[in-house]
Every structure is written in structure tokens, then in C-alpha cells.
């Protein structure tokens, strides 16, 4: 199978991507990576229960980093729920699972977090965040400012940062269930995680820049990762200084850096880790995609350039002017919930809709190496929605124009029957949902400008916007449920996306909901 056909099938012929056999749940991998026989540094369990109004430290300490990591990716809640074992409901079983503040496809969490830290109360070096034990595991000790700067093409003054976060994908963690379809989920999940990281970093007073382009083999070598198992998808330096003082928006003037050169500077390390699965199947297409996306030289780094804004030409419906949403991130995270069959149809007001859309798109704005220092770059992903029973707005399909804070009407009428019919798994009753939103992006998945790496970058940006949308919905007392089991071609037709060369990348029903019958316990000190 060619890689172009693979990417096409991921979106438009998903039946070819999903496994046909039974999933061997007894041999499933853990949802977190466990390193063995390495130095560990426990993190404080006394996490703050509110994040608003916090004093920004001049120098962050290990406790602050521990709190940040917990809010980004830690185990936060233990849940138990009863479920029927058969259709007659004569027997019931108990389902128990750990929740995090970020959603993940199938709750499998294929990503891992690594950090490079330079702090007085911790040895300088590269660490893995051990989610299961809320601690740091030292992988490689030392100061790697120069190495990391060159990994990023000398586009970051790493000495001005107290550390950096690496978001990786461990392929087997969700391939065991979703087969090749897992590749799409891995990019989305990485984006959701980065979106949560950026929001949490703001609350802790840290500045950040997302680097999508870096020397893959060199950064994996630094962390001691086997590229047949795992690879870094994003590098996010953190600082207490303004990003403008350490983010360098130009290619290296001192010449090209190659991954081979950097890898020779550091001794290779290989650490023992536990995944639980006794039988790990091969995933050759994922490896092929990862290799095709790899950057071997900083000469390959490129800004994406200014995008042309192509808006829908439908009738303009101005939304009410509203203030930016002010909310406590900790509270919104605790309340975030994917309702599934628990959506309940209630009226949604225009101010609620306006606040939701404005907050999701405004908070999505972030600094990255693709846009450089452009002021107000055009977003590569945008929001569309099928609205029903919204106060003062006719039912129909719309595009949200964030620059004008207005809706552009594309199609009138209740679109829920078509949307429900297009779902491959009927785990959400869309007739109970007032807002069915879609994140759209370029149909070529940025491949024209960024090669195959563009696909995963697009999926990551979709995930970053989705997480902002979910947080805004939670702060407004609503729930959102991200879905990939929908008919993208049908949605593209509803929104008449062909002239814009766009496609629907994810579906997010949003609305009021009822809590399910479950027991919840918080996991913090």
C-alpha cells in the first residue's frame, strides 16, 4: 500500500484500516510506560486544587513541575461504573478505570511525556514522567543545552529556558486495538496533550513555543528511544522569560546540522521498560510513515508561510459580543466529560454559543516554528457546526469566522439525521445534541508544503483545538465528545467544502448532559 493511499483510507475508507479479528484484551499493553532499575525522584502529591491567581515563581522548582505534569497527564480520578453483561441485563459487571484530564481514543493514551530539566533541587538531565507513580525517572544526566539547540536548528536559546517537554508516541499502545487506524489517533492524542500542556503552562506562568520540526533521530537518541517502538512528535521548551527573548525565527546562520553528527556526540543508551504485552505484533506501515516523516537535516526545516484565508460566502449571522471566558482550569478539567449516550437536549443561548466558539479559537492561538513571529497568522484548522435549537439561529450548517466573530450560513435545516446515519458506531445519540461541531483542515493534510510530516502536524493541531473546545464547553457546563467514527465525505458535502479544498477531520458533539451512574474518586494528596 502506498503512503498516499494509506492516508486517504485513514479518512475516507476507514473500514480498510480497522482490525477484523477480536482484540486480545488479556494481552493489552499498559496505558503508561514503566522504566526499570533507574534513579527515580518522587513528585509531591500535594497538588493545588485551583490554578487561578497563582503567584508566578521567579525560578520554578521541582514541586511546580510536578504539579504541571499532573495537570497535563497525571492520573487524576478513579471511576467505577456498572454495566450489563448481556442484553437481558440479568447480570451486571463492574468496570473500573483511571481518568486523566485529557481524553484519548479508547482511553489508551499512546503518548508519553519526557522532560529536560535544569533546576537547583534536581540533577540536570532528561527524565521520563512516570504517570503510574507520579515521579520522574532519570534517563540521562547532564546539561544538553547545546545539543537540544542544534536539534531544533538553533532556533531556540535553550539556555534561557529552565527545561523542555517532549511528547512522544509509543506505537503499540493503541495499535493493538485499532491496527493501522491508530496512526490517525496518535497524532490527535499528541495534539490534545500539547493543548493541555500549553493551557496549564499559562496558569503556572510559563512561556512556551511548539516545535514541530526537529531532528527526529537526534532527539530520540537523547531520550534513548527505539524508533521501532516510539518516536517524539513535538518539542516544547518552557521558560519564565517572554518567548520573544528566546524564540529565534530564522534558520541557523552557522550552517546545516545533521542528525548523524549529533548522534555521534552522545553515547547510545537503552533502558529496560515494561509494557505488559507478551506478544507485540509488527506495524510496518506505521514505521514506514514515521520514517517518511523524519527530518535528517536542519536544511529541511521550513516556515509554512502565510496562509490565504478562504472563508465561506454564505449569509452572515453576527454573534453577540462577549468577553473572553474566565474560568479556573483545574475546575474545568475535573468537570470535563465525554457524555456518550448521556447528552440531554436543552436550549443553548446565543451568548453561550458565542462564548464557546470565541474561547476555543482565541485560546488556540499559540507560538510555533511554522508561523514564526507572524502577527495573527491564519489558522490551519477551522470550526464548522450543525446547529439545532439554538436561540435565535435557524437550524442548519454553519462555518464560524473567528476573525469576524460571525457565523456563515451554508445550509438550512436539521442536519442531525444525515449526521446520525453517517456514524459507524452509534455511541452518541445526535438527536439529543444541539451542537455538532467539526474541525476542518486542508484536504492534502499539509503534505504539499511539509511532506508526510504535514499529516501528523495537522492531526496535532486538530487535537490542540479540540482540547480548547472541550475545556470551554466544560467551563460553560456542557460536555463534548470527540468522535472519528463519522462519514467525512458526507460532512464535507453538508458544508460544501470542495471549493476551499478542505475536509472534516473530527466530529465533536457538544451540549448539556446528565451524569452517568458511577462512583468517582480524586487521585491527589
Secondary structure, DSSP 4 states (H G I P E B T S, - for coil): --HHHHHHHHHH-GGGTS--S---GGGPPPSS-EE-SS-EEE--S---S--TTPPPPSS--HHHHHHHHHHHHS--EEEEEEEESSTT--SEEEEEEEE-SS--GGG---EEEEEEEEETTEEEEEEEEETTTTEEEEEEES--HHHHHHHTTS-B-GGGSSEEEEEEEETHHHHHHHGGGHHHHHHHHHHHHHHHHHHHHHHTT-EEEEE--S-HHHHHHHHT--TTTEEEEEEEEEESS-GGGTB--S--TT---BHHHHHHHS------EE---S-----HHHHHHHHHH---BGGG-----PPPP----S-EEEPPP-PPP---HHHHHHH----GGGB----B-HHHHHHHHHHHHHHH---BTTTTT-TTPPPSEEEEEEE-SBTTB-SEEEEEETTTTEEEEEEES--HHHHHHT-SS--S-GGG-SEEEEEEEETTTTHHHHTTHHHHHHHHHHHHHHHHHHHHHHHTT-EEEEE--S-HHHHHHHTT-GGGTEEEEEEEEEE-B---SEEEEE---
